[in-house]
Amino acid sequence: MTHLDLLSSEQAHALFDILTSHVTLAEIESLKHSKTIATFGPPLQPSITDQASTPLLRILLQSFINHLPGFKNVTSQFWTDSIYRLGTALDDANLSQSYDKGSVGIRRTLSTASASIIESVARGRLGGYPKRPLKEDPTYDRASPDDVVKGWDDFLQRIIYGDLLDKMFVKASETDNLSDHEPVVQAAHQYALTIFASLLHHNLIVSPRGQSMVSLLNRVHRLTPYFLVKQTLRIGNAASMLNGMTQLVLAKMNISTLTSWFGGQASDSGMNLLQQYESQHGQGGFRLLTYSRIISQVLTADTVELRKRAKQIEQSKESLEKSQIDRLCKYVSEPAEEQQRIRNESESRSISIAAAIIGPDRIIPPLTESSHKLALEYVSIKLAIRDREKLIEVLCHHSPDLVTKSIRELVTVYDPVIRALHKAVDLTAGVTDLQNFIDDLVALSLIDKTKPANPPTVQNFCRLLEKHQKSSHVFIHQALKNGKELSQWYHEYASHAIEQYKQLGDMDEAANGKTAAGDFTRCLNDLISKLSKDQRQQVLEQLDQHATFLDSLAHQSKARMDKAVRASMEPKSSNNEVEGNPGMFLLKWQRFIDQTAITPGPTSIQPRSGKSESVVKATAVDVDGEKSVMTDQVVATGAPSSDSPKVDIVIRLLEPGFRDELQKLVAVKKG
């Protein structure tokens, strides 16, 4: 290390991981507050040009999202009117917190999942992908885990610092056969397929909410009018097709408007499209479902089941007192500030949220041991009901209709892209392929309650993706071969995106291939240099511990990848046990979930967390009150092998300076 390098490569890498991980999750979670939306800055608030409330998300928005073909042409009104007002409406809905519900909620699951991916993108954007020399014409054995992992790294090296992107676009326009591509592309494809299979397996099988998500996917899938979609996509004229699809998704339809899609007039003669759908799908199958009806029907069905459970509690022999029920119901509709006050009281006094809601009231009797558990379940159910009612209100019945307005504006800016795609690709066949894939995905993921001991494995999901991968290869080939403009637009975007990952400095020469923090290493050393000697010593101790923890995660992911790749090459699945999946982002995601604060239970005096056994079991309960058939396996598998070390001193001393550095980069365009 030089006199300016106060951090070793491992320490810089650990510090970069801590700061990006913490800030990413904090910024995503802050979006639930209307104040964050109001101070987000451009493009939501063009007048705010100084301090952004979420500088890291702003940087990624500027670097990647705002350059997408089509999307880059959205008007300022799209952001200031539609997205800003939609975000504010969702914030004002005051959706429930996992702490109150005694389980890890869907919003928490989604926010932590996105954070685990976005933090990796952020590190690449800020520090760049580490450069290293490559061998000429290497060979890869796709049955070898080491070769597959090496192939992925070589692929990224050649994409970012070489000409592989150009070669891939050319080759994909010539053929839809994966075997015609370079060996490094085939190895990287195997890596990506295994990671994607692991993601599906983790979400739908390992996760406590897995079977609930499968059920939700299945209901939306069944309500989607695929027949009408495919009939509309068959229209040769692109303008008519676009108009038809827009009405199909957004409009409140009737027979007359359906016939007008094709330039015709409402008539009783012959068989129109609506009647064809009814004849093929049976009585009642003709009802056209727009996006709002699908959302409303799915959420309303959940609400019906939840109300049944709430009524059972109210009418049970060991039911709560009416005054207790009234107080719990009042809490559900309280303003966010009052709910937070009660939540803080629960945390400070180490009592459950139900006990804090009831409080030391002389009129309302205190909770007994038997009623305490019912009270926690009841408030969780009532919060879930209110969440769904508020989502229906914002997404389906809001005046003005912000979602419909946003979709119409996106259709307008994507008009050239959609027209080019319509001309180049058989979209009807593409929708059929998608429908078949979801059919198989649901069939594989929906576990038979009579056979819970034989859940699907990562290998099964690899087989599923291998079965359907050809359809995506054909789609890409057709788009690039027949859509020259389309190919040019996305080639330019891909080139811009990978430019964001190029390191500007010299090749990373850190020992053992450690990535340090790339171009951001100097900033981290500057932050460390501003600390006192004692503070620096405390920070370095925590960084060393975190570096060891990251090595442990890397070894876990590597071992799981080895097992997954070997299993994917076996003709039959030999192990039906639910096991952990490869991928550092999945391990990070699990860590975020495990760190979720949850209200103490009836008998506990300390807040629980997402990894507590009682919380995992509560999370696995579906809206109808049924326990997932995978609950026992999930409880045994969900917790990571080791707890992450404390990094509170690092965050307290260095996060403010890190945020200041991000603020400086907000207006800087790279590449």
N, C-alpha and C positions, 0 to 999 in steps of 0.2 A: 504493500500500500504506500502511496505517496503521502506527503504531509496534508494533502487535500482529501485523501481517501480515508475518512475516519471509520468507514464501514467495510467489512470484508464482503466478498461476493455473496456469501450465504446470508449475511446480515442485511445487505441491501435488498436481496430478493425477498427476505422475510418481511422487512419493513414495507416494501412496495405492496406485498400481498395483504398485509394488515390494513394499510391505509385505503387501498382501492376497494377491498372487501367491505370494510366498515362504512365508507362514504357511499358506495353504491347502494347498499341495503338501506342506509339512512335516507338517501335521496328518494328512493322508490317508495319507502314507507311514508315519507313526508308528503307525497302527492295526495294522501287522503285528507289533507288539510287545505281548505280554500285559500289560506294565506300563501301557501306555496305556489298555487296556480296563479294567484294575483301578482306575485313577485317573480314569476318564472323568467320574465324578460322575453326578447324576441325568440320565436315568432308569435308567441301567445300575447305578449305585451310589448309591442314595438317601442313604446315610449320609455320603457325601463332599459337603460343602457349601462348602468353602473354595476351593481352587485346582483348576480343571478342567484336565485334561491337554490338551484340545483346545477351548479357549474359543470359537473362531470356529465350529466345527462345532456346538457346543452352542447358540450363538445362533441359527443357521439351523434347527436342530432345533426349538427352542422357537418360532420365529417362523412356520415353515411346516409342517413334517411333523406336529407334534403337534396341528395344527388341522384336518387332513384329515378329511372326513366319514367316519365309520366308524372310521378309525384312531385318532381322538382318544379312543375309548372302550376302547382296549386296557388291560388290567390291569397293575399294577406287576410282577406275576409274569411277564408276557410279556417284559419287559425284563430283569429280574433273573435269571430262570431260563433262558428260551429264547435270547434274543439275546446276553446276556452269556456264557453257556456255549458257544454256537455260535462267537462271536467268539474266545473263549479257545481252543477246540478248533482253529480254523483257525490261530491264532498258534502254538500248540504243534506244529502240523504242520511248521513251519519250511520253508516253500516256498522255492524257489530264488531267487537274485538274478540280475538281468540281467548284472551284472559277471562272474559266474562262467561264464555260458552263452555269452558272446561275442556275444550278440544281444539286441535289445530284446524282453523277454518279454511275454506277454499281460497279466500283472498290472501291469507297468509301463505298458503301453499303456492299460489301463483306468484306472489311477490318475491318469495325466497327463491323460487325456481328461476325467475327472470334475473334476479340479482346474481345467482351463481354463474349464469352465462355472460351477463353484461360486464361483470367485473373482469372476466378474461379478455373480452373485447377491449375494455378500457385500458388494461395493462399493455395490450398490443398497440393501441393507438398512442399511448403516452411514451412507452419505452421502446417500441418496435420489436420485431421478431429477431432473436439472436442469430447473427450470421455465423456460418462455419463453412469450411471447405467441403466439397463434394467429390466423390469418386466418379470416374467416367464409366458410363454404361454398367451400372450395378445390376445384379439379378436379385429377385425376391421370390421366396417360397411362401405362397399365401397360406399354407398350412402351418407355418412357423410363426409363433407369436412375436418373436424378436424381429423377424423380417417385416411383419405387418406394421409394427410400431416404428421401425426404422424407415419403412416405406412412406409412412405418413409424414414424418419429419422431413425426409428428402423431398417429398411432394411440396410441402410448404416452402422449403428453401428454394426450389426451382420455380415455384409460382411467383414468389415475392421478389427473388433476386435473379431469376433467369427468364427464359422465354417459353416456359411450359404452358402458360395461359394461352398464348397465341397458337401453339401447336394443338392444344385441346379443342379450341374453337374450330380450327380447320378440320381436325380429324372427326369431331362430332358432326360436322356438316356433311362429311363423306360417308359415314357409317353409323349404324346404331348398335354395333357389336362391341361389347366391352373388350373382348379379346384382341381387337385391332388396335387398341390404345397401347401406349408405352407401358412396360412392366411397372414403373413407379406409380402410374395412374391406377393400374389394377390393384396394387398393394394398398394404396390409399383408399380405394373404393371399398376394399374388404375391411379396413379399419373403420371407415365411416359407417358401413353397414352394421358392424358389430356394436359400435357406440350407439347408433340409433335403436337397434334391437334392445340394448341394455336400458336405454331411456324408456322405451315402451314397457318393458318388463318391470322396471322400477315404478313407473307411474300407475300401471294398471294392475300389477300383481303384488309387489312388495309394499307399496304405499298403503297406509291404513285406509285412505280414501279411494283406493284403487277400484274396488268393485262398484262404489258409488259413481265414479267417473265413467266406468264402462256402461253402467245403466243409463247415465245421462247421455252419453254418446249414442247409445242404441235408440233412445227415445227421439233425439234430434234426427238421427239417420232415418228412422221410420217415418217421421213427419215431413222429410224433405221430398218435394214433388219431382223426383228425378225424371219421370216420364215427360212432364211439361218442359222441364229444362232442356232435355235432349231434343224434343220436338222444336223448341224455339231455336236452338243452336243449329238446326238443320237448314234454317232459312238462308238462302244464298246471298241476299242483299245484306251487307253489314249494318247499314243504318236501321233497317227493319228488325234485324236480329237484336241490335242494341236496345232499341225501343221496346221490343218484346221482353227481353230479359229484365230491363229496368222495371217495367210494369209487373212482371211476374214476382220480382223480389219486393217491390215497394208498394204497388198500388192496391187499393181495395177493389177487388175485381168482381165483375159479373159477366154474364154470357155475352152481352153486347160488346163490352170492352175487349174481351178475348178475341172475338171475331175481327175486331178492327186492327189487331196486331198485323194481320196479313193483308191489309188493304181491302178487306171485304166488309160486308154489312151484315148486321144481325139478321138471321133468317132461320126459319124452322125447317127448311129443306136440307136434306143430306145429314151428315154427322160432323159436327164441329169438333174442335180440339177438346173442349170440355167434355163432350159426350163420349169421345174416344177414351178419355181417361177413366170415365165412369164405367164404360163397358169392359175395360181391361182390368180394373181394380175393384169392381164390385160397387154395390150401392153405398153411397157415402164417400167413396174413394175420390170423387171428383172435386171435393172441396179444396179450393186453392188456398195454400198456406203461404202467406208472406212471412218475412223474417219476424215481424212483430207478433204474428199469431203463433209461430213456433216458440218464440221466447215466452210468450204469455202462457201457452198451453203447458210447456214443460215446468215452468215455475209455479203455475197454479196447481198442477198435479202434486207437486211437492208440498204446497201449502195445505192441500186437503189432507194429506197423510199426517202432517205435523199437527193440524187442528185435532185430528182424532186422538193423537197421543196426549195433547194438552187436556182434552176433555176427559180422558181416562184418568189422568192424575187428579183432576178436579172432582171426579165422582168416586174415586177409590175410597175404601174404608179407612185407610190411614192418610186420608187427604189432608192438605194444608187447611188452616183456618181461612175463612173468607177474607178477613182483614190482611192476612199474610199474602194471599193471592192478589188482592187489590194493590198492595204495596209493590209486589214484584212486577205486576203489569204496568204500574206507573213508571217504574224505573226504565222499562223498555222504551217508553215514549219521551223520556226526559231529554233535554238538550245535551249536546256533547259535553259542555262544561260541567254540568251537574253529574253526569255519568263519570267523568274523569275524577271529580272530587270524591265520589264514593269508591271508585277504583283505587285511588291513592290511599283512602282510609283502610281498604282491605289489605293493601300491601304494607302499610306502616304498622297496622295492628296484627298482622299475620292471621287474619280471619278470612273465611271464604267470602266471595262476592255476595252470596245470598245473605250471610249473616250481616254484612256491612249494609245491605239494602234494608233489611228489616230493622237493624239498629237497636239501641237500648230504648225502646219505646214502651211506655207504661200501658198504652192502650193495646198495642199489638203484642200478642204473646211471643216469647222467644222460641226459636226453633229447637225441637227435640232431636235426638240422635236419628230417629226414623224419618222425621219430616225434613231434616236438613238435606238429605240426599235427594228427596223429591223436589225441594225448592231449587236446588242447583239444576236438576234436569228440566224443571218447569221454565226457569228463566232462560235456559239455553234454547228450548223449543220456541218460546215467545220471541226471542231475538231472531231466530231463523225465519219465523213467519214474517216478521217485520222487514227483514232484509229482502225477502222475495217480493213482498208487496211494493217496497220502494224501488226495486230494480224494474219491475213491471211499469211502475209509474214514470220513471225517468226514461227508460228505453222504448216504451210503447205508447204511453199516453201523455207525454210531456207536450206542453204547448208553449212555443212552436215545436214541431217535431224535429229535434236536432239531429237524430240519427239518420232519418230519411234525407234531410238536407245535406248532411255530410256525404252520404253515399252518392247522391246525385252529383255533387261537386267532384267527387273522385271519378265517377263515370265520365264526366266531361273532360277532365284532364287526361284520363287514360284512353280516350277515344282513339287516338292514333295507334297506341299499343294494341288495343283490343281488335281494331280493324286488321292490323298486320297479322296478329295471331289467328284471327278468324280465316284469313286468306291462306296462311301457311300450314295450319294444323287441323286435323279432323277433331274438332272439339267435342263432338258427340261421342266419339270413341274414347276420348280422354275422360269424360264424365262417367261413361260405362266402366272404365278401368278403375276409377276412383270408387265408384259404388261397389264394385266387386272386392276391392281391397278392404273397405270398411266392413263389408259383410264378413269376410274372413277374419278380420281383426277382432270383431265383436264375438264371433263364434269361438275363436281361440281364447279370448280373454275372459269371457263370462264363465266363471267356474261353476260346475255342477255341484249343488249343495249336497247331493248324495255321494259325491266323490271328491271331497275336499283334500284328500291325501295325495291327489295327483294333479297339482297345479302345473300350468305351462312353465317352461324354462326359457332362459335366454336363447338356447338352441332352437326352440320352437319359433321364437320371434325372428331369429335369423333365417330360418326356413321360409317363414311368411314373406319376409322382405325379398329373399332370393326369388321366390315364386312370382312376385309382382314387379321386380326391378326392370324387367324388359320393357314394360309399358312406359316407364319414365324415360328410359333410353330412347325409345321410339319417338316420344313427344319432343324431347330435346333435339333429336336429329331432324325431325320435320321442321321445327321452328327455325333452326339455323340454316337448313338447306333451302327452304322455300321462302323464308323471311329475311332477306338481305338487310333491310333497314332494322328489323328487330335484332338481328345478330350484331349489327354495328352498335346499336344503342346499348345493349347489355355487355358487349365487349368493352366499350368505353367506360361503363360504370364499374365493371369488374377491375379494369386497369386502375381506375381511380381508387377503388376500395383497397386494393392490395398496396397501393402507394402509401396508404396511411400506416402500414406495418413495416415500412423500410426503416432500418436504423440509419441515422445520419452519421454516426461516429464510426470508428474503426471496428474491425471484427472483434467480437467479445473473446478475450483470451483468458477468461476466468478458469481456474482449475476445475477439473472434473466436469467440464461442460456446464457449470452453473450459469444461469441466465442473468444474475444480478438484477438490475432494473433498466438495462439498456441506456437509452438516451436520457432517461430520467434519473440516473444514478447521481449525477452531479447535483441536482436539486435536493436529493435526499441527504447527501453529504453536507450541503449548505444548511439544511434544517438541523442536522445533528450538531453542527459546529456552533450553533447559537445557544446550545444548552450549557448549563454549568457542568463542572466535572462530576459532581454527585448525580445530577440528573442523567448525564450521559451514561454513567455506569449502570444506573437502574434500567435505562432503556436498552442498553446492549445485553443485559442479562435476559430480559424478556425476549429480545430478538433471537438470541441463541436458542432459547427454549422453543420459540415458534419455528425456527429453522429446522430443528429436530422433528417437530410435529409435522411439518410439510414433507420432510423426507419419509416419515412414517406413512402419510397419506399416499405419497407417490409409490411406495412399495406395495401398499394395499391395492392401489389401482392397477399396478403392473401385474401382480399375482392374479387379480380377477380377470384382467385382459388375457393373460396366458390361458387361464381355464376356459374363458368364453370362446377364444379362437379355436382351441383344440376341440371343444365340444361342438362348435359349428361345423367342423369337418367330419364328425362322426355320423354314420348313417342313421342311427337311432339315438334318442335321448336315453341316457343310462342313469340319470339322477333327477328326481322330481322334487328335491328339497329346494326351498326358497332361500337363495343365497344373495350376497351383495353383488352389485354390478360394477363393472369398470368405468373409469371416467372420473377425473379429479373434480369436475363440476358436480357430479352426483354426490360425491363425498362432502363437498362444500355445501351443497343443498341440504343434505341430511344434517350437517352441523348447524345450519341456520334454523332448521325445523327444531332440532334438539334444544336450541337456546331460547325458544319461544316461551315467554313467561305465561304461566297459567295459574288461575286462582287456586288457593289451597282447597283441599277437599274437606268433607265433613269432619274427618278425624285428624287431619294434618295441620300443623301450625306453621308451615313454611310454604311459600309459593312453589307450585310444581313447575315442571318444564315439559317441552314437547316430547322428551324421551321417557317421561315417567310412565310406568306400566298402565296406571289407571287412565292417563291421558290418551295413550295409544289405543286402548280399548274403547274409550269414548269416541275417538276420532273415527274408528272403524264401524260405528253404528250408523246405519242408513236412515233416511228421513222417516221410514215406516217403523223405526225402532228395532229392526232386525240387525243382529250382529253379523258382520261379515264372516263368511266361512273361512277366511284366511287370518282371522284375528290372532289365533295362537301362534301361527307361523310368523306373522308380522312382529309380534311382541318379542319373539326370540331372535329376529333378524334385524329389526330396525335400528337398534342402538349401535353407534360406531364402536370400534375396538378400544379407543382411548379418547379421553376428554381433551379438548383443546386447552392449551395453557392460557393463563391470564395475560392480557395485553392492555390492561386499563391504563398503565402509566404511559405506554407508547401513544395511545389514542389521546390522552389528556394533554400531553406535552407537544405532540407533533401534528395532530389533525388540523388545528387552526392554521398552521403554516402551510400544510398541504393544500387546504382549501384556498388559501391566498394564491398559491401557485396555479391552481386550476382557474381561478378568476382571471389571472393574467392570460391564460391560454384560450379563454372563451372566444375572444375576437380574432384569434390567430388561425388562419387557414393553412393547413399542412398539405403539401403535394399539389 
